[in-house]
Amino acid sequence: MAYVIGVDVGGTFTDAVLDDDRGDGTATVLAAKSPSTPPDYSRGVLDVLTLLAEQLGRTLPEMLADTHHIAHGTTSSLNALVMRDVPPVGFLTTRGHRDSIYIMNVEGRYLGRSPHELQNVLGQAKDHHLIPKRHALEVTERIDRDGNVVVALDEDGARAAIRALLDDGVRAIAISLLWSFRNPVHEQRLRELVAEQDPDLFVALSSEVSPRIREFARNATTIMSTQIGPGLRDYLHTLETALRENDLAGPLLVMQSNGGAIAAAQAPASAISTVGSVLTGGVVGSVALGRRLGHRNIIATDVGGTTFLAGLVVDGEPVRDTTTIINHHPVNVPTLRVEAIGSGGGAIAWLDAGQNLRIGPASAQAVPGPACYGNGGTEPTNTDANLVLGILPERGLLGGRKPLSLELARAAIETRIAKPLGLTVEQAAAAIYTVQNAQTGDLLRKTVVEAGHDPRDFVVYAFGGAGPAHCAGYAAEVGAAEVVVPLGPVASAFSAFGLASSDIVLAAELSDPLSVPFDPQRAERNFAELEAKVRDGLARQGLSFDRVELHREIDMRYTMQLAEVTAPVADGQLDTAAVEAAAAAFEQRYAERFGADAGFREAGIQAITFRVRGVGVLEFSPDLPELEPAASTDPAEARTGSRPVQLDARIGYVETDVYDYRALRAGHVLPGPAIVEVPTTTVVVPGGTTGTVDRLGGLTIRTTAPAGSSS
């Protein structure tokens, strides 16, 4: 018996999914949810694992002793960067280039800003400095664009700079020298000089973290990775120690933003790759589930306690990016493209200066939580509104383990929203529900339409603790006609299912600008070097793989442009035809992204960065067992009663059938309006739609009448 476990540590809840791989074609999937425990999130991980063990009828050590591996995703790294809760970090760079991280190119004025902010030119400022200037020092050295040493490293001066940083209390040092991706010898020597003075200090080199051209992005990426590396190292050490003390047999893996995992011992060295770990888990899970259900175009949506996340799967593959933006800085890290806003179940409802109702981005988080939790929270949240509207049961969440107070929810909404707007509590709660659906629908529109796709060609997958309660609303906002809530035991913990479904993924890249047509042999040498790095990295994971897949790609652009698009490169020996095929793939993808007539081949095409993505396919991955088929479509045996529920303020409360998911079978059809209660979430099937239970336990919600015809 071998268990595979995925653990998703969110800002409000920690989720876990366990798959029991029996090797006989059958499987049992269990899920658990427990409050997160900041600042020591490892306690919440042990709590949720204990809940899984209890479901198995075993102790935690007994379960962990039979665990093949744990795949872990956490928001702690991303939160640390966004909130600037990072230790003091030193920065060493080539003399004359220190100020690149403060000048920020012109990018510092527009990266990560909304259209409204971009229009306010006078209000823009480059005020998001990563580190104070006294912690950014220069060393004398110079390597040219071809990798030749032009000026040798001044080691005495470097030692003095390192000593100055140590005396100023830095806890880590980032090293990023000009053209280091061409020749890392000076960066490597600087690491040795740091070790002479403090062998335990955390050090990151740009030639290892981000070997790409353009120094501002490379510097920013290296600094951010250094800022979160020590904290990630300490957290993972604490967590892994606790797991080993409880007899964990297999490895602890950490999810990366590229959609794959990496061994915990290897993660701090490339800490920046973990910043989107939780964000990508749901997309990875959607790919796995989509293969079972035959869905190739999917909008993956996750409404957790703090955030609303949306990612795309197109033609069976997740949409990827080569960069992301954090605090107006570019970050060079391959990632699955996931959009996020602060609009989760714990998002706080408030009134702006014009008395307009707003939801988020601030969240009540795990502590104190929504007002209805009774933990001292006084701000009204989406969860409070859902309780007032009858969507959530008064007995509480987590199967009753998390009691809810309707009285406290009503008081918070009345004080902060209803009275100032002259509304009843019920009207205010309905307004919160409506605004939540509208703004999450706006993010879906941005995610899908701005990427050049039609939402009507996609199926919406909805998960997370609050996703099933809102999915029909935000799917209708973009015109998607079909929503799948992946139930079974995994609806609210689907990101954890995705983590457990992930394989080991490593990427190696190298910038080497070349104009098309270029020498195939030079490109072949680049790929051979990168493939050797990836194979070596996979070998150091300490895992056995069913197989290893290597994928080649090149970031390309039209000459003198900045917009780069990634093009796949065919396997096998490169020749002139393969180079031209890669250029053609670039042009096709460029047209898909920017418009059919946006390309300009006459300008020429340049290959900028070569990349190899290696996938170590694990022997065990979770699967969802199939449900017993129903004798008829009538789910009467699953109906537990009814209660008044309001989904539309124009109609008011409607007596709504309530069903226990555990009694539903494949083929049951639920006419809306209906509420389906799962131990860890609640599903809303509005009027004018029907819910059909599929063979894997998912609930597919489809429109059967014009919107607004009933409630």
N, C-alpha and C positions, 0 to 999 in steps of 0.2 A: 504494500500500500504506500502511495506517495502523494502527499498533499502539495498543491501549488497555491500560494497565498498572495493576493495583492492587497496593499495597504495604501490608502489615499488619505493623507493628513491635510485637512482643510482648515480654514480659519475658524470655523464653528464646530464642525463634526469631523471625526476620524472614522473612515469607512474601511471595511475589509471584506474580501470575498475569498472563499476557500473552495477549491475543486479537488474532489477525491478521485484520482485517476486509478481505476482498478485494473486497467489493462484488458478488460473483457468487453469493451464497447459500451459499458454503462458508466455513469458518473453521477455524483451527488454534488450539487453546488449550494453552498451556504453563504449567507451574508450577515454582517453585524454592523452596527453603528453606535458610536459612543462620543460624548462631548470631547473636543480637543482640550488639551491641558497646557496652554501657554504659561510661562515661557519654556517649560520642559515638556516638549511634545512627545518625548519617548514614553512618558507615563500613559498618555492616551493610546499609544500604539499597543502597549502591553494590556491595557484595559480592553481594547476591542479584540485582541487575540484571545484573551481569556473568555470573552463572550462566544467566540467561535468554538473554543474547546468545550465549553459547557453544552453547546448544541450537539456536539459529537458524543457527549457523555464521557469525556476524557479530561485529564488535567492538562494544564498548559504545557508542562514538560513532555508529557506523553504525545501530545499533538505535534510539538515542534521536533521531537525526535524522529517523526515520520514525515517531515516536511522536506520536499525536494529543493525548493527555494522560496524566498519571499521577495517580491518585487515591490519596492517602496517609492512612492511619490510624495513630495512635500512642497508646500508653498513658502517654506521658511526662507529659502535663498532669495526668491523674488521679493517677498515682503521686506526683507532686510535692505535690499537695494532701493525699493520704492520709498520706504520710510526712512532711508539713510541711517538705519540702525546697524552700522558697521564699525569695526575697530579702526584706529588710525593706521594708514598704509603709506609707505614711502614709494617714490617713483624715481627710477633712474633712466635717463635717456641721453641721446647724443647731444653734445654741446651745440647750442643754438636752436634747439628744437623743443625746449621745455614748454613753451607757451602754446603749442598746438592744441593741448587739451583745454586751454582757457579761451583761445581764439575760436575754437570749435568750427572753423571754416564758416561758410554761410549756413551750414546745416543746423547750427545751434539755434537759429531763428525760426526754423520751420519743422524740424523733426518732432513727431509726436504731438503736434498741435492740431486742434480742430479747425475747420474752415472759419468759424467765427473768430478764433484767436489769430488766424493768419491775416484776416482783414484788418485787425487792430495793429497796424504796423508800429505805431508809436508806443504801444504797450508791450512790445516784444523785448525780451532781454536775455542775454546769455548768462543767467544767474544760477545755473545748476552745476556749479563746479564740483568735480568728483573729490578733490582733495585740496587742502590749503596749499598755497604756493611754497611755504617753507618746507613742505614734504616732497616737493618736486625738484630734484637736483640733476645737474648735468655732469657727464663724464666726457673726457677727451678721447675720441676714437672716430674712425670713419671707414665705412665699407661702401663701395660704389654700387651702382645698379647691376653690375655684372658679378658681384660677389667678391671683388678684389679688395684686399686690405689696403686702403690708401693712407690711413693714419693709425698706427698701432695704439692699443688701449693703454692709457696712462694708469698703471695699476696703483701707484702711490696716491694719485688724485682720487681714484675710485675708492680706495680704502678710507680716505678722509671723508668722502661723501657718505659712505656706508656708516662710518662711526657717528657722523652728525645725525643721521636718521635714527640710529639706535639710541643715541643720547636723548633724542626728542621723543622717545617712547613709542615708535611705530611697532606694530605687532606682525607686520608682513611687508615684503618689498616686491613691487612689480618692476620688471625690467623690459623695456621696449626700445630698441635701438633702430636707427635708420637702416633700411635694407637688410634687416636681420633675417628675413625669410629667404634671402639669397645666400647668406652665410651666417650661421648662428654662433660662430666661434667666440666673439666678444661677449655675447650674452651668457654663454656657457661659462666663460672665465669669470664673469661677474658673480655668478651663482657660487662658484668656488670661493671667491673672495668674501662673500657674505658668510659662508659656512666657516671660514677661518675665525670670524669674530662672534658668530652665534650659530652653531650648527643646527639648532632646533627651529630657527626662524623660518616661517613659511615664505617661499619664493616662487614666483611665476614668471616664465619667459614668454615673450610674444611669439617667438619662433616655434614654441610648442602649443601655446593656447590659440594663437590666431595668425598663422603664417600667410597673411594676405597683404596685397598692396594697399596703399592709402594709410598714412600714419595716424591720422586722427582716430579713425574707427579701430585700428589695431591697438593704439594706446588705450583707448577707452575700454575696449574689451578686456585687455590684460589687467588694467587697474580694477575693474569690476570683479573679475574672476579672483583677484587677489583679496579683495575686500570680503568676499563670502567664503573663500577657501578655508581659513582657520575655523570659522564657526561651523561649517559643514563637516569638517574633519572631526571636531570635538563632539558634535551631535551624533554623527554616525558611530564614533567610537563608543560613546555612552550607550547608544541603542544596541549595537552589536554585542557589546559586553553583557548587557542584560539578557539578550536573546540567547547567547551562548551559555549563560548561567542557568537558563531554563531549557537547556539541552537542544537548541536548534542544531539540526544536523547539516542542512544545506546552506548555501551561501545567501547573504543578504545582497540584493541588487537594488540599484537606484535608477529610477526612470530619468531619461534625458529629454530635452525638448525636441530631439530629432525623431521621437517615437520609439526608441529602443532603450534598453537598460544597460547598465554597466556595473561591475562589481564595486561594492561599497569602498573597498580599499583603494580603488583606482579613481573614484569620483572626485575627491578634493583637488587633484592635479588639474582637472578640467572642470572646475566648479561651475563656471559660467554655463556649461552645457546642461545643468540641472535646473536652470531658472524657470523653465516652462514645463517641469515634469508632470505636475498634476493637470495642467491645462491640456496636455496631449493624451492623457490616459483615456478619456472618453472617445476621442477620435480613433485611437487604436482599437478600442472595443467595438466601435461602430463598423470598422473595416471587417473585423472578425465575424460579427453578427450579420453584416450585410452579405457575406459569402454564403452563410447558411440560408438566408431568406431570399437570395437572388436580387438584392438591391445594390446597384453600382453607383448611383448618384444619391448622396445622403447629406443632409444638413444635420450635423451632430450638435445638440444643444444640452447644456448642463446648467441647471439652476441650483446652485449650492446654497449654503447659508450666507455667504458673503458676495459672491460674484455670479454673473451670467456669462457663460462661455459659448462660443459658436465656432465650429470648424467645418470644413468641407471635405467630402470624399467624392471625387470625380472619376468616373469610369473605373471604379474599384480601388483607386489609389488615393491616399490623403494628399491634399494640396500642401506643398512644401515652400518654404522660404529659406534664403541663405542668410538673412539678417533679421533682427528685431530692434525695437526702439525701447529704451528704458530711460526715463528722466531726460528726454530730449537728446540722448546719446545713441549713436548706432552701435549695435552689438553684433560682432561677427560670429554667429553661431547658427549652424543648420537647424531648422526648426519646422515643425508642422505649423501651418498658418492657423492660428486661433485668435479670434477677436474676443475681448473681455470688457465688461463694464461692471461697476458696482451696483448690481441689481438683483441680489440673491434674496432668499427668504428672510434674512435678517436685515435687509436694506431699510434704512430709516426714512419714513415719510416726513416731509417738512414743507414749510411755505417760504418762498423766496420774498424779496423785498416788494414784489408786485402782487403778493398773495397768490401766486401760482403754485399749485401742488407739484412737488418734486419727489422723486424716489431715489435714494442713494446719492452719491456713491458710498457715503458713510454707512457703516454696518454696526449693529449691536454685538456682533461676533458671538463667541462662546460665552464670554463674560462681559457684561451681565446678561446678554441675550435679550430677546424680545421681551416686552413688558409682561406678556402672558406667561413667561417662564417663572415669574415670581422670584427672580434673583436680584431684584433691585433696579432693573431697567425701567425707565419711564418714557422712553421714546417709542412712538408707534412704528411698527414695521409691517412688511408684507404678511408675515406670519400672524400678527395680531389681526389684520384685516381678514385673512382667510378664516380665522376662528370665528369672528363676528358674523361672517357671511354664511357660516354653516359648512364650509368646505372641509375644515378640520373638525374632528370629533372632540367634544369637551373632555372626554376621558384622557386625552393627551396623545403624545407621540411615542414612537418606539414601542408600540404595543402596550401603552399605558405606563411604561417606565419613566416617561417624561411628562408629568402632569402639566396641564395648561389651565390658566385662570381666565375665564371669559370676562369676569368683572374687571380684572386689571387691564385686559386688552381694550375693553370699552372705555375705561377711564383715560387711558393714554390717547386713544383716537379722539375722544371728546375734547380733551384739554388742548391738544396741539393742532388738531385739524378741524374737527366739526364746529366747535364754537367760533373760531376766527372766521370761518367761511359761511356761517349761518346755516349749517347742514345738520341733519340728524346723524347719529353715530353710524347708522346703517348706510346712509347716503355717502358719508365720508369713507367708510370701508369699501363700498362699491367703487368709489372714485379711485382709491388706492389700487384696487385690483385692475381697473381699466387702464390707468396710467402705466402700471407695471407691464401689462401686456403690450401696450403701445410702444414703450421705449425698448423692450426686448425685440419687438417686431422691427423697429428701426434698425437695430444692430444686425438682424438677419438680412434685411434689405441691403445694408452696406456690405455685408459679408458675401452675399450671393450676386446681387445685381452689379455691384461695382467690380466684381471679378469677371463680368461678362456672361453670366449665366441667367437662365430663367428659373425662378423658384418652382414653377409648375412642373419642371422636369425632375424635381427632387422629392424624396421622402424625408420627412423630419423625424429624427430620433430624439426622444425627450427623456432625460434622466436627471439624477440629482434629487435631493430631498424635496425640492419645490417644483422641479420641472414638470412632473405629471399633472400638477394642479393648474398650470398655466399654459401648457403646450398647445391646446386647441385654440386658445386665444391668440398667441403670437404667431402660430402657423397661419391662421386666417388673415393676419395682418399682411402677409406677403403672398397670399393666394395659393399656398401649398395645400393640396387636397387630401393628403394622407399623412398621418402621424403614427409612429410606432413607439409605444412605451415598453421597453424591454423589461418585462416583469420577471416572472420566476422569482427568485430571491434577490435579484440584482438591480431593480429599478433605481433605488436611491443610491446604490453603491456601484453604479455601472462604471465609473472611472476606475474604481479598484479592480473591476473585472478586466478592464482594458490593460491595467498595469500587469495583472497576472497573465494576460494574453501576449504580452510583449516578448520579443526576442532580444538578444544582445545586439546592439547596433553601435558601431564605431565609424567615425569619419576621419579621413586625413585629407588635407588640401594644401595646395601650393600655388601661389601666384607666379605666373610666367607669361607676361603679355606677348602675344604673337598675332600677326596679321594673317588672315585667311587669303590664299592657301599657305599653310605653313608646313615645315618639315615633319612628316609623320613619325620619323624616328625620334625626334626630340620630344614629341608628345608621348611616344611609347616609353621613353626613359622616365618621363615624369610619372606616368601611370604605374610603371614597374616599381619605382621608389615608393609611391603611395600605397600600392597594394602590399608591399613588404611590411610597411608600418602597420597597416590594418591587420594583417595576418599575425604579426608579432603581438599586437594589442589583444587580439582575440585569444591567443594562446596564453596570455597572462591573466585571463579572467578566472581560471581555475574551474572551468566547466567543460563538460562534453557536449558536443553539438550533433544534431541529426545530420546537418550539412552546413556548409558555409557558402554564402552568396556574395559576390563582389559586383558592385554597380559603378560604372564609370560615368562621369558627367563633367561638363565644362560650363563655367559662367561666361557668357559671350555678350557682346554689345556691338552696336553700330559705331564706327570709328568716331571718336571725340564725344560720344554720348556718355552719360553716367548710368543710364538705366541698363542693368544687366539682367539677362534671363538665362536660366539654367537649361542646357540641352543635354539629352542623354547621348552616350557614345557606345557604339556596338562593341560586344565582346570580340576577342580575337586580335590578331596582329593588325595594327593600324596601317592603312595605306591612304593614298590620295582620295579614293572613293569614300572611305570612312570619314575623312575630314570634311568632305563636301556634304555628306549625309548629316553630320553633326550641325553644319552651318544651316542646312535646310530645315532641320528640326528647330533650331533657334528661331529662324524667321517665322515658322508656323506658330510657335509658342508666343513670339512677340506680337504677331497679328491677333492671336486669341486674347491676349492681355490688353493691348492698347488700341486695337481696331484694325480692320482689314487693310486699310491704306496707310497705316502709320509707319511702315518700314521704309527704308531707303538704302537698298543694296548698293547703289552707286557710291555711297559714302565708304563702303568697305565694311568688313566684319572683323572684329578682334576677339581672340580667345584671351581671357584674363586670368581666371583661376581654374586649375585642374583639381578634381576631387574624386575620391574613391569612398564609397559607402559600403561597409562590410556588415553583413547580417549573419550572426551565428544563430541558426534556428535551433531552439531548445527542443529536447526530446519530449517534454511534457508541457502542455498548455491547456487551459480550462476549456470546457465545453458545456453547453447548456443541455440538460436532459429533456427529452420530449414528454409532453403532457399526455395523459390518458385522454382519448377522444370522448366527447360528450355523446350521450344517447340521442339528444336532440339539441336544437339551437336555444331552447328555453333555459335560462339560468336560474330558474325559480329556487332550486335547492341552495344557491349561493346568496340569495337575498336575505338580509338580516333585519330589514325594517326600512324606515324612511325618516327623513328629517327635512325641515325647511332650509332651502339653500337659495341664495341670491347670486346670480351671475350677471344680471343686467338690471341696473337701477330703474330702467324704464318699465320693467315688468314686475320687479319686486321678488319676494320670496315665493318659491314654488316647492311644493312637497316632492321630494326627490328620493327615488329608490336608492338604497345603500346595499352594496354587495361585499362579501368577504372574498378576497382574491383566492384564498387558499381552497375554496370550494369550487372555483371555476375550472372548467375543462376545455380542451381544444375544441373549437367550433361553437362555443356559446356566443350568443349575440346579445349585446346590451343596448337597448334603445335609449337615447338621451331624452331628458336629462338623467344622469346617473352618477353616483359616486362609488368608486371602487377603493376599498380600504386594504392596504398592504401594511404589514407591521412597521415598515420604515418610511412609507410615503402614502399619499392619497392621490387618486387619479380623478380628474373631472372629465366627464363625457357630456358636453353641453347639449341642449335641445337642438334639433336639426342635424345631429350626427348620430352615428352608431359606433359601438365598440365591439370588435370581433376578436376573440381569443385565438391566437395562432398555435401551432404545434409546439413551439418553444416557450409557450407561456406569455408571449408578448400580447399587448392589447393594441390593435390597430384601430384608430379613430378616423372615420371617413365622413365627409359631409353628405347629408341626405336631403337637405332642404336649404333654401336661401338663408344667408346669415340674417339673424334677427327675427326669423319667423316664429321662434318660440324660445323658451329659456329652460 
